Amino acid sequence: MKNKVRELRTKKNITQNQLAEMLNVSRQTIFAIETAMYIPSTVLALKIARVFKKNVEEIFELEKKD
């Protein structure tokens, strides 16, 4: 699954630590999501979408291999 979390985070000038605090997760979780090593739960994906004021589909995109 591709995502735009890093792109959106840097546009808002938010660090991984800051985003992690907003979402009540670890910085390592944010890193793992940004590098596509971890697919967030539905709840976490919705929280991420809320932070960036986007629809989940604008942030996360299924790939053919998914």
Phi and psi in radians as a Rosetta constraint file:
Dihedral C 1 N 2 CA 2 C 2 CIRCULARHARMONIC -1.512 0.35
Dihedral N 2 CA 2 C 2 N 3 CIRCULARHARMONIC 2.698 0.35
Dihedral C 2 N 3 CA 3 C 3 CIRCULARHARMONIC -2.611 0.35
Dihedral N 3 CA 3 C 3 N 4 CIRCULARHARMONIC 2.848 0.35
Dihedral C 3 N 4 CA 4 C 4 CIRCULARHARMONIC -1.984 0.35
Dihedral N 4 CA 4 C 4 N 5 CIRCULARHARMONIC 0.427 0.35
Dihedral C 4 N 5 CA 5 C 5 CIRCULARHARMONIC -1.071 0.35
Dihedral N 5 CA 5 C 5 N 6 CIRCULARHARMONIC -0.853 0.35
Dihedral C 5 N 6 CA 6 C 6 CIRCULARHARMONIC -1.064 0.35
Dihedral N 6 CA 6 C 6 N 7 CIRCULARHARMONIC -0.793 0.35
Dihedral C 6 N 7 CA 7 C 7 CIRCULARHARMONIC -1.037 0.35
Dihedral N 7 CA 7 C 7 N 8 CIRCULARHARMONIC -0.829 0.35
Dihedral C 7 N 8 CA 8 C 8 CIRCULARHARMONIC -1.173 0.35
Dihedral N 8 CA 8 C 8 N 9 CIRCULARHARMONIC -0.679 0.35
Dihedral C 8 N 9 CA 9 C 9 CIRCULARHARMONIC -1.117 0.35
Dihedral N 9 CA 9 C 9 N 10 CIRCULARHARMONIC -0.775 0.35
Dihedral C 9 N 10 CA 10 C 10 CIRCULARHARMONIC -1.220 0.35
Dihedral N 10 CA 10 C 10 N 11 CIRCULARHARMONIC -0.601 0.35
Dihedral C 10 N 11 CA 11 C 11 CIRCULARHARMONIC -1.088 0.35
Dihedral N 11 CA 11 C 11 N 12 CIRCULARHARMONIC -0.590 0.35
Dihedral C 11 N 12 CA 12 C 12 CIRCULARHARMONIC -1.536 0.35
Dihedral N 12 CA 12 C 12 N 13 CIRCULARHARMONIC 0.007 0.35
Dihedral C 12 N 13 CA 13 C 13 CIRCULARHARMONIC 1.004 0.35
Dihedral N 13 CA 13 C 13 N 14 CIRCULARHARMONIC 0.810 0.35
Dihedral C 13 N 14 CA 14 C 14 CIRCULARHARMONIC -1.944 0.35
Dihedral N 14 CA 14 C 14 N 15 CIRCULARHARMONIC 2.343 0.35
Dihedral C 14 N 15 CA 15 C 15 CIRCULARHARMONIC -1.375 0.35
Dihedral N 15 CA 15 C 15 N 16 CIRCULARHARMONIC 2.891 0.35
Dihedral C 15 N 16 CA 16 C 16 CIRCULARHARMONIC -1.049 0.35
Dihedral N 16 CA 16 C 16 N 17 CIRCULARHARMONIC -0.701 0.35
Dihedral C 16 N 17 CA 17 C 17 CIRCULARHARMONIC -1.091 0.35
Dihedral N 17 CA 17 C 17 N 18 CIRCULARHARMONIC -0.767 0.35
Dihedral C 17 N 18 CA 18 C 18 CIRCULARHARMONIC -1.096 0.35
Dihedral N 18 CA 18 C 18 N 19 CIRCULARHARMONIC -0.780 0.35
Dihedral C 18 N 19 CA 19 C 19 CIRCULARHARMONIC -1.110 0.35
Dihedral N 19 CA 19 C 19 N 20 CIRCULARHARMONIC -0.727 0.35
Dihedral C 19 N 20 CA 20 C 20 CIRCULARHARMONIC -1.036 0.35
Dihedral N 20 CA 20 C 20 N 21 CIRCULARHARMONIC -0.758 0.35
Dihedral C 20 N 21 CA 21 C 21 CIRCULARHARMONIC -1.108 0.35
Dihedral N 21 CA 21 C 21 N 22 CIRCULARHARMONIC -0.720 0.35
Dihedral C 21 N 22 CA 22 C 22 CIRCULARHARMONIC -1.060 0.35
Dihedral N 22 CA 22 C 22 N 23 CIRCULARHARMONIC -0.584 0.35
Dihedral C 22 N 23 CA 23 C 23 CIRCULARHARMONIC -1.733 0.35
Dihedral N 23 CA 23 C 23 N 24 CIRCULARHARMONIC -0.065 0.35
Dihedral C 23 N 24 CA 24 C 24 CIRCULARHARMONIC 1.058 0.35
Dihedral N 24 CA 24 C 24 N 25 CIRCULARHARMONIC 0.778 0.35
Dihedral C 24 N 25 CA 25 C 25 CIRCULARHARMONIC -2.296 0.35
Dihedral N 25 CA 25 C 25 N 26 CIRCULARHARMONIC 3.084 0.35
Dihedral C 25 N 26 CA 26 C 26 CIRCULARHARMONIC -1.477 0.35
Dihedral N 26 CA 26 C 26 N 27 CIRCULARHARMONIC 2.788 0.35
Dihedral C 26 N 27 CA 27 C 27 CIRCULARHARMONIC -1.080 0.35
Dihedral N 27 CA 27 C 27 N 28 CIRCULARHARMONIC -0.591 0.35
Dihedral C 27 N 28 CA 28 C 28 CIRCULARHARMONIC -1.102 0.35
Dihedral N 28 CA 28 C 28 N 29 CIRCULARHARMONIC -0.588 0.35
Dihedral C 28 N 29 CA 29 C 29 CIRCULARHARMONIC -1.138 0.35
Dihedral N 29 CA 29 C 29 N 30 CIRCULARHARMONIC -0.751 0.35
Dihedral C 29 N 30 CA 30 C 30 CIRCULARHARMONIC -1.090 0.35
Dihedral N 30 CA 30 C 30 N 31 CIRCULARHARMONIC -0.791 0.35
Dihedral C 30 N 31 CA 31 C 31 CIRCULARHARMONIC -1.010 0.35
Dihedral N 31 CA 31 C 31 N 32 CIRCULARHARMONIC -0.799 0.35
Dihedral C 31 N 32 CA 32 C 32 CIRCULARHARMONIC -1.113 0.35
Dihedral N 32 CA 32 C 32 N 33 CIRCULARHARMONIC -0.676 0.35
Dihedral C 32 N 33 CA 33 C 33 CIRCULARHARMONIC -1.158 0.35
Dihedral N 33 CA 33 C 33 N 34 CIRCULARHARMONIC -0.827 0.35
Dihedral C 33 N 34 CA 34 C 34 CIRCULARHARMONIC -1.079 0.35
Dihedral N 34 CA 34 C 34 N 35 CIRCULARHARMONIC -0.553 0.35
Dihedral C 34 N 35 CA 35 C 35 CIRCULARHARMONIC -1.689 0.35
Dihedral N 35 CA 35 C 35 N 36 CIRCULARHARMONIC 0.188 0.35
Dihedral C 35 N 36 CA 36 C 36 CIRCULARHARMONIC 1.064 0.35
Dihedral N 36 CA 36 C 36 N 37 CIRCULARHARMONIC 0.466 0.35
Dihedral C 36 N 37 CA 37 C 37 CIRCULARHARMONIC -1.570 0.35
Dihedral N 37 CA 37 C 37 N 38 CIRCULARHARMONIC -0.217 0.35
Dihedral C 37 N 38 CA 38 C 38 CIRCULARHARMONIC -2.499 0.35
Dihedral N 38 CA 38 C 38 N 39 CIRCULARHARMONIC 2.299 0.35
Dihedral C 38 N 39 CA 39 C 39 CIRCULARHARMONIC -1.740 0.35
Dihedral N 39 CA 39 C 39 N 40 CIRCULARHARMONIC 2.104 0.35
Dihedral C 39 N 40 CA 40 C 40 CIRCULARHARMONIC -1.199 0.35
Dihedral N 40 CA 40 C 40 N 41 CIRCULARHARMONIC 2.720 0.35
Dihedral C 40 N 41 CA 41 C 41 CIRCULARHARMONIC -1.122 0.35
Dihedral N 41 CA 41 C 41 N 42 CIRCULARHARMONIC 2.900 0.35
Dihedral C 41 N 42 CA 42 C 42 CIRCULARHARMONIC -1.024 0.35
Dihedral N 42 CA 42 C 42 N 43 CIRCULARHARMONIC -0.764 0.35
Dihedral C 42 N 43 CA 43 C 43 CIRCULARHARMONIC -1.063 0.35
Dihedral N 43 CA 43 C 43 N 44 CIRCULARHARMONIC -0.816 0.35
Dihedral C 43 N 44 CA 44 C 44 CIRCULARHARMONIC -1.156 0.35
Dihedral N 44 CA 44 C 44 N 45 CIRCULARHARMONIC -0.700 0.35
Dihedral C 44 N 45 CA 45 C 45 CIRCULARHARMONIC -1.052 0.35
Dihedral N 45 CA 45 C 45 N 46 CIRCULARHARMONIC -0.716 0.35
Dihedral C 45 N 46 CA 46 C 46 CIRCULARHARMONIC -1.154 0.35
Dihedral N 46 CA 46 C 46 N 47 CIRCULARHARMONIC -0.680 0.35
Dihedral C 46 N 47 CA 47 C 47 CIRCULARHARMONIC -1.136 0.35
Dihedral N 47 CA 47 C 47 N 48 CIRCULARHARMONIC -0.712 0.35
Dihedral C 47 N 48 CA 48 C 48 CIRCULARHARMONIC -1.079 0.35
Dihedral N 48 CA 48 C 48 N 49 CIRCULARHARMONIC -0.792 0.35
Dihedral C 48 N 49 CA 49 C 49 CIRCULARHARMONIC -1.044 0.35
Dihedral N 49 CA 49 C 49 N 50 CIRCULARHARMONIC -0.686 0.35
Dihedral C 49 N 50 CA 50 C 50 CIRCULARHARMONIC -1.142 0.35
Dihedral N 50 CA 50 C 50 N 51 CIRCULARHARMONIC -0.732 0.35
Dihedral C 50 N 51 CA 51 C 51 CIRCULARHARMONIC -1.033 0.35
Dihedral N 51 CA 51 C 51 N 52 CIRCULARHARMONIC -0.737 0.35
Dihedral C 51 N 52 CA 52 C 52 CIRCULARHARMONIC -1.621 0.35
Dihedral N 52 CA 52 C 52 N 53 CIRCULARHARMONIC 0.028 0.35
Dihedral C 52 N 53 CA 53 C 53 CIRCULARHARMONIC 0.942 0.35
Dihedral N 53 CA 53 C 53 N 54 CIRCULARHARMONIC 0.848 0.35
Dihedral C 53 N 54 CA 54 C 54 CIRCULARHARMONIC -2.292 0.35
Dihedral N 54 CA 54 C 54 N 55 CIRCULARHARMONIC 2.836 0.35
Dihedral C 54 N 55 CA 55 C 55 CIRCULARHARMONIC -1.350 0.35
Dihedral N 55 CA 55 C 55 N 56 CIRCULARHARMONIC 2.653 0.35
Dihedral C 55 N 56 CA 56 C 56 CIRCULARHARMONIC -0.954 0.35
Dihedral N 56 CA 56 C 56 N 57 CIRCULARHARMONIC -0.702 0.35
Dihedral C 56 N 57 CA 57 C 57 CIRCULARHARMONIC -1.168 0.35
Dihedral N 57 CA 57 C 57 N 58 CIRCULARHARMONIC -0.331 0.35
Dihedral C 57 N 58 CA 58 C 58 CIRCULARHARMONIC -1.395 0.35
Dihedral N 58 CA 58 C 58 N 59 CIRCULARHARMONIC -0.299 0.35
Dihedral C 58 N 59 CA 59 C 59 CIRCULARHARMONIC -1.842 0.35
Dihedral N 59 CA 59 C 59 N 60 CIRCULARHARMONIC -0.746 0.35
Dihedral C 59 N 60 CA 60 C 60 CIRCULARHARMONIC -1.971 0.35
Dihedral N 60 CA 60 C 60 N 61 CIRCULARHARMONIC 2.363 0.35
Dihedral C 60 N 61 CA 61 C 61 CIRCULARHARMONIC -2.332 0.35
Dihedral N 61 CA 61 C 61 N 62 CIRCULARHARMONIC 2.236 0.35
Dihedral C 61 N 62 CA 62 C 62 CIRCULARHARMONIC -1.222 0.35
Dihedral N 62 CA 62 C 62 N 63 CIRCULARHARMONIC 2.517 0.35
Dihedral C 62 N 63 CA 63 C 63 CIRCULARHARMONIC -1.851 0.35
Dihedral N 63 CA 63 C 63 N 64 CIRCULARHARMONIC 2.909 0.35
Dihedral C 63 N 64 CA 64 C 64 CIRCULARHARMONIC -1.001 0.35
Dihedral N 64 CA 64 C 64 N 65 CIRCULARHARMONIC -0.623 0.35
Dihedral C 64 N 65 CA 65 C 65 CIRCULARHARMONIC -1.243 0.35
Dihedral N 65 CA 65 C 65 N 66 CIRCULARHARMONIC -0.272 0.35
